[in-house]
């Protein structure tokens, strides 16, 4: 397990790599991971509001670095993400993944497996419904499948 000083050093390197000044990086390195990610998101939004043609090369590089960082967090396997994410964080992650249609690869494999076992198309909504309850509420797969039995979600076009 990383010591506090190693964690601070890692956070400082991350923040300076994302274009934060040394003073801002020192101020933020002692904050929680959630607070740092919120600050990064606010910075990304602020930079993205300015049209690309009006951004300086430094601002463009910084925006690209932040977006790469966020993409890395999204695509990491679930085992390497924080195991103690709060429920609002899990809901926000799932909403973002759904909006962008950009789920982590391990979760897409799970959805496809669930749909295949249920006899549905690989990207059917059924698998995503099950995944939502597994990821957000912490239910087991069997419990989620009982909640959403097949007959209940058959289309009835009348």
ZADRENSE-243568 format. One line per 8 residues: number of its first residue (from 1); for each residue x, y, z of N, C-alpha, C. Coordinates in Angstrom, 2 decimals. Each point is the difference from the previous one (the first is absolute). Layout:
% ZADRENSE-243568
NUM) X Y Z X Y Z X Y Z; ... .
***
This chain:
% ZADRENSE-243568
1) 0.84 -1.18 0.00 -0.84 1.18 0.00 0.89 1.25 0.00; -0.44 1.00 -0.75 0.79 1.22 -0.14 -0.09 0.84 1.27; 1.13 0.59 0.35 0.00 0.89 1.15 -0.61 1.33 -0.41; -0.29 0.81 0.97 -0.63 1.30 -0.26 0.91 0.88 -0.88; 1.29 0.00 0.29 0.90 0.84 -0.78 0.10 -0.49 -1.46; -0.03 -1.32 -0.22 0.01 -0.51 -1.37 -1.28 0.39 -0.73; -1.13 -0.06 0.70 -1.27 0.38 -0.59 -0.01 1.49 -0.37; 0.54 0.83 0.88 0.08 1.44 -0.28 0.89 0.26 -1.21 .
9) 1.12 -0.71 -0.08 0.92 0.15 -1.13 -0.68 -0.41 -1.31; -0.72 -1.10 0.04 -0.70 -0.49 -1.19 -1.05 1.00 -0.46; -0.77 0.52 0.95 -1.03 0.99 -0.35 0.63 1.27 -0.55; 1.12 0.42 0.58 0.69 1.21 -0.47 0.47 -0.19 -1.44; 0.60 -1.17 -0.29 0.46 -0.29 -1.36 -1.16 -0.02 -0.99; -1.12 -0.59 0.42 -1.18 -0.04 -0.86 -0.47 1.42 -0.32; -0.11 0.83 1.03 -0.52 1.35 -0.19 0.93 0.86 -0.85; 1.29 -0.10 0.23 0.92 0.79 -0.83 0.00 -0.52 -1.43 .
17) -0.18 -1.31 -0.18 -0.08 -0.57 -1.34 -1.25 0.45 -0.74; -1.03 0.37 0.75 -1.25 0.48 -0.61 0.00 1.51 -0.19; 1.13 0.63 0.27 0.12 1.43 -0.29 -0.27 0.93 1.16; -0.17 -0.53 1.20 -0.20 0.86 1.16 1.33 0.63 0.39; -0.05 1.19 0.53 1.22 0.64 0.47 0.49 -0.74 1.24; 1.25 0.21 0.36 0.57 -0.66 1.18 -0.77 0.40 1.26; -0.38 1.26 0.07 -0.75 0.48 1.17 -1.37 -0.68 0.09; -0.72 -0.11 -1.12 -1.30 -0.67 0.01 0.15 -1.48 0.30 .
25) 1.03 -0.62 -0.55 0.23 -1.43 0.24 0.30 -0.26 1.47; 0.79 0.88 0.62 0.28 -0.16 1.44 -1.27 0.16 0.82; -0.85 0.93 -0.42 -1.25 0.25 0.74 -0.94 -1.21 -0.13; -0.08 -0.59 -1.18 -0.96 -1.08 -0.24 0.50 -1.38 0.41; 1.29 -0.20 0.13 0.52 -1.36 0.24 -0.49 -0.60 1.31; -0.42 0.83 0.96 -0.48 -0.52 1.28 -1.51 -0.20 0.02; -0.66 0.29 -1.11 -1.45 -0.18 -0.08 -0.32 -1.46 -0.30; -1.27 -0.36 0.14 -0.43 -1.37 -0.31 0.01 -0.20 -1.51 .
33) 0.01 -1.26 -0.39 -0.01 -0.35 -1.42 -1.23 0.59 -0.69; -1.15 -0.09 0.67 -1.24 0.54 -0.57 0.10 1.50 -0.23; 0.55 0.73 0.97 0.13 1.45 -0.11 0.94 0.36 -1.16; 1.09 -0.73 -0.13 0.95 0.25 -1.09 -0.67 -0.25 -1.34; -0.75 -1.10 -0.13 -0.66 -0.31 -1.27 -1.07 1.04 -0.33; -0.69 0.52 1.01 -0.99 1.06 -0.24 0.70 1.26 -0.50; 1.14 0.31 0.58 0.75 1.18 -0.42 0.49 -0.17 -1.44; 0.46 -1.19 -0.33 0.46 -0.29 -1.36 -1.16 0.16 -0.99 .
41) -1.18 -0.49 0.38 -1.17 0.11 -0.86 -0.39 1.46 -0.21; 0.04 0.81 1.06 -0.30 1.43 -0.13 0.99 0.68 -0.93; 1.26 -0.35 0.12 1.03 0.57 -0.88 -0.24 -0.41 -1.44; -0.35 -1.27 -0.21 -0.28 -0.47 -1.36 -1.17 0.77 -0.60; -1.06 0.17 0.76 -1.17 0.73 -0.51 0.35 1.45 -0.35; 0.80 0.61 0.87 0.38 1.39 -0.24 0.83 0.11 -1.28; 0.92 -0.93 -0.20 0.82 0.03 -1.20 -0.81 -0.34 -1.25; -0.94 -0.93 0.13 -0.78 -0.44 -1.16 -1.01 1.06 -0.45 .
49) -0.38 0.90 0.89 -0.97 1.04 -0.37 0.57 0.96 -1.04; 1.29 0.21 0.07 0.64 0.89 -0.97 0.12 -0.73 -1.34; -0.37 0.64 -1.10 0.10 -0.66 -1.31 1.45 -0.42 -0.29; 0.16 -1.11 -0.69 1.33 -0.56 -0.24 0.92 0.99 -0.71; -0.55 0.80 -0.87 0.82 0.95 -0.75 0.57 1.10 0.90; -0.69 0.27 1.12 0.45 1.06 0.91 0.93 -0.51 1.10; 0.19 -1.32 0.09 0.85 -0.55 1.06 1.46 0.14 -0.39; 0.82 0.30 1.01 1.44 0.03 -0.25 0.50 -1.46 -0.09 .
57) 1.18 -0.20 -0.57 0.53 -1.38 -0.06 0.13 -0.63 1.39; 0.34 0.80 1.00 0.12 -0.53 1.37 -1.38 -0.44 0.52; -1.03 0.80 -0.24 -1.35 -0.37 0.44 -0.47 -1.25 -0.73; 0.31 -0.10 -1.27 -0.39 -1.18 -0.78 0.71 -1.25 0.53; 1.30 0.13 0.31 0.75 -1.13 0.55 -0.57 -0.42 1.35; -0.34 0.99 0.81 -0.54 -0.29 1.33 -1.36 -0.70 -0.11; -0.86 0.47 -0.87 -1.31 -0.62 -0.19 0.16 -1.44 -0.50; 0.93 -0.20 -0.93 0.24 -1.35 -0.51 0.53 -0.92 1.11 .
65) 0.88 0.51 0.86 0.54 -0.81 1.09 -1.10 -0.37 1.00; -0.88 0.95 0.29 -1.10 -0.28 0.94 -0.94 -1.05 -0.59; -0.33 0.14 -1.27 -0.91 -0.97 -0.63 0.64 -1.38 -0.09; 1.29 -0.06 -0.24 0.70 -1.29 0.00 -0.05 -0.64 1.39; 0.20 0.82 1.03 -0.06 -0.49 1.38 -1.39 -0.56 0.30; -1.04 0.71 -0.38 -1.37 -0.46 0.26 -0.31 -1.26 -0.79; 0.48 -0.09 -1.22 -0.20 -1.21 -0.81 0.69 -1.19 0.65; 1.19 0.23 0.53 0.74 -1.06 0.69 -0.78 -0.52 1.20 .
73) -0.59 0.90 0.77 -0.79 -0.42 1.16 -1.21 -0.82 -0.42; -0.61 0.38 -1.12 -1.19 -0.70 -0.47 0.31 -1.39 -0.51; 1.15 -0.17 -0.63 0.28 -1.28 -0.66 0.80 -0.96 0.88; 0.40 0.42 1.17 0.71 -0.93 0.89 -0.95 -1.10 0.43; 0.49 -1.22 0.16 -0.86 -1.07 0.50 -0.53 0.34 1.39; -1.14 -0.57 0.34 -0.65 0.32 1.27 0.90 -0.33 1.19; 0.86 -1.01 -0.15 0.85 -0.40 1.13 0.99 1.10 0.38; 0.38 0.83 -0.96 0.99 1.03 0.31 -0.65 1.32 0.42 .
81) -1.30 0.14 -0.23 -0.68 1.20 0.47 -0.22 -0.13 1.50; -0.29 1.10 0.62 -0.22 0.01 1.45 -1.13 -0.96 0.37; 0.24 -0.81 0.99 -1.03 -0.94 0.44 -1.00 0.68 0.91; 0.30 1.17 0.47 -0.87 0.68 0.95 -0.62 1.25 -0.61; -0.41 -0.07 -1.27 -0.65 1.14 -0.63 -1.35 0.21 0.69; -0.36 1.24 0.22 -1.28 0.29 0.60 -1.10 -0.28 -1.01; -1.23 -0.15 0.49 -1.11 -0.28 -0.91 -0.21 1.14 -0.99; 0.04 1.27 0.44 -0.14 1.08 -1.00 1.07 -0.05 -1.08 .
89) 1.21 -0.41 0.35 1.07 -0.12 -0.99 -0.31 -1.12 -0.98; -0.50 -1.13 0.51 -0.35 -1.12 -0.88 -1.14 0.39 -0.93; -1.00 0.71 0.52 -1.11 0.45 -0.83 0.50 0.96 -1.08; 0.87 0.93 0.38 0.56 0.96 -0.95 0.83 -0.71 -1.07; 0.82 -0.98 0.41 0.79 -0.78 -0.96 -0.91 -0.70 -1.00; -1.02 -0.68 0.52 -0.89 -0.76 -0.87 -0.73 0.94 -0.96; -0.43 1.15 0.49 -0.69 0.97 -0.86 0.93 0.50 -1.10; 1.24 0.28 0.36 0.96 0.47 -1.00 0.30 -1.07 -1.04 .
97) 0.18 -1.24 0.47 0.26 -1.10 -0.93 -1.19 -0.19 -0.93; -1.22 0.12 0.54 -1.19 -0.19 -0.82 -0.15 1.13 -1.02; 0.23 1.21 0.45 -0.14 1.16 -0.89 0.99 -0.09 -1.16; 1.24 -0.35 0.31 1.05 -0.09 -1.04 0.01 -1.34 -0.71; -0.80 -0.96 0.50 0.03 -1.38 -0.51 1.44 -0.51 -0.01; 0.67 0.24 1.12 1.42 -0.34 0.11 0.23 -0.70 1.34; -0.46 -1.24 0.12 0.18 -0.77 1.23 1.39 -0.61 0.04; 0.54 -0.25 1.19 1.28 -0.70 0.09 -0.11 -1.39 -0.64 .
105) 1.08 -0.49 -0.58 -0.05 -1.28 -0.73 -0.49 -1.17 0.85; 0.41 -0.06 1.28 -0.43 -1.12 0.84 -1.51 0.02 0.23; -0.57 1.19 0.07 -1.45 0.10 0.20 -0.76 -0.37 -1.28; 0.54 0.40 -1.14 -0.65 -0.39 -1.26 0.02 -1.51 -0.18; 1.07 -0.65 0.40 0.06 -1.46 -0.09 -1.07 -0.63 0.88; -0.19 0.58 1.20 -1.02 -0.52 0.90 -1.40 0.16 -0.61; -0.27 1.17 -0.58 -1.31 0.26 -0.62 -0.25 -1.00 -1.12; 1.00 -0.20 -0.84 -0.16 -0.94 -1.13 -0.24 -1.43 0.50 .
113) 0.71 -0.38 1.06 -0.18 -1.35 0.56 -1.41 -0.16 0.57; -0.47 1.00 0.74 -1.34 -0.05 0.60 -1.05 -0.09 -1.10; 0.13 0.82 -1.04 -0.96 -0.04 -1.11 0.04 -1.32 -0.75; 1.21 -0.55 -0.20 0.13 -1.28 -0.70 -0.70 -1.10 0.80; 0.20 -0.02 1.32 -0.63 -1.01 0.85 -1.52 0.13 0.00; -0.49 1.23 -0.19 -1.45 0.23 -0.02 -0.58 -0.17 -1.41; 0.85 -0.27 -0.98 -0.48 -0.19 -1.36 -0.36 1.31 -0.69; 0.71 1.05 0.30 -0.28 1.31 -0.59 1.17 0.44 -0.86 .
121) -0.20 1.13 -0.71 1.09 0.59 -0.79 1.14 0.40 0.94; 1.24 0.06 -0.51 1.14 0.30 0.88 -0.10 1.33 0.75; -0.57 1.03 -0.60 -0.07 1.31 0.67 -1.43 0.36 0.39; -0.82 -0.98 0.33 -1.38 0.27 0.39 -0.04 0.75 1.34; -1.06 0.74 0.19 -0.15 0.82 1.21 -0.07 -0.85 1.27; -0.46 -1.23 -0.13 -0.14 -0.89 1.15 1.33 -0.13 0.75; 1.08 -0.24 -0.72 1.31 -0.16 0.64 0.47 1.26 0.70; -0.29 1.16 -0.60 0.39 1.26 0.63 -0.82 0.26 1.27 .
129) -1.27 -0.43 -0.02 -0.84 0.13 1.19 0.57 -0.83 1.15; 0.40 -1.22 -0.32 0.59 -0.88 1.01 1.31 0.61 0.51; 0.84 0.46 -0.92 1.29 0.59 0.36 -0.19 1.21 0.92; -1.00 0.82 -0.29 -0.26 1.18 0.84 -0.21 -0.42 1.45; -0.83 -1.00 0.22 -0.28 -0.41 1.38 1.18 -0.71 0.64; 0.80 -0.67 -0.80 1.21 -0.63 0.54 1.00 1.07 0.42; 0.24 0.97 -0.88 1.03 1.01 0.24 -0.45 1.07 1.00; -1.19 0.53 -0.18 -0.43 1.15 0.83 -0.50 -0.44 1.36 .
137) -0.90 -0.99 0.05 -0.59 -0.36 1.29 0.74 -1.14 0.69; 0.90 -0.67 -0.72 0.79 -1.06 0.63 -0.73 -1.33 0.11; -1.08 -0.16 -0.77 -0.72 -1.28 0.02 0.84 -1.07 -0.68; -0.33 -1.24 0.31 0.65 -1.09 -0.71 -0.65 -0.15 -1.37; 0.67 -0.70 -0.88 -0.55 -0.19 -1.34 -1.29 -0.81 0.05; -0.03 -1.03 0.84 -1.20 -0.84 0.10 -1.19 0.81 0.51; 0.22 0.85 0.98 -1.09 0.81 0.55 -0.53 0.98 -1.06; 0.90 0.60 -0.75 -0.42 0.93 -1.05 -0.78 -0.72 -1.09 .
145) 0.43 -1.21 -0.33 -0.72 -0.76 -1.03 -1.39 -0.38 0.47; -0.14 -0.33 1.29 -1.33 -0.30 0.52 -0.89 1.24 -0.04; 0.58 1.15 0.27 -0.76 1.25 -0.02 -0.52 0.28 -1.40; 0.82 -0.27 -1.01 -0.37 0.28 -1.39 -0.16 -1.30 -0.77; -1.03 -0.76 0.33 -0.20 -1.24 -0.74 -0.38 0.30 -1.44; 0.25 -0.95 -0.87 -0.17 0.20 -1.44 -1.40 0.41 -0.40; -1.00 -0.66 0.55 -1.37 0.24 -0.42 -0.43 1.44 0.27; 0.52 0.57 1.04 -0.42 1.33 0.40 0.43 1.05 -1.03 .
153) 1.09 -0.23 -0.70 0.54 1.01 -0.91 -0.15 -0.36 -1.47; -0.90 -0.92 -0.32 -0.28 -0.29 -1.41 -0.79 1.18 -0.56; 0.26 0.35 -1.25 -0.74 1.10 -0.62 -1.42 -0.43 -0.31; -0.90 0.91 0.24 -1.41 -0.25 -0.34 -0.47 1.11 -0.90; 0.17 -0.17 -1.30 -0.44 1.01 -0.97 -1.44 -0.30 -0.39; -0.92 0.77 0.53 -1.42 -0.20 -0.34 -0.61 1.30 -0.47 .
***
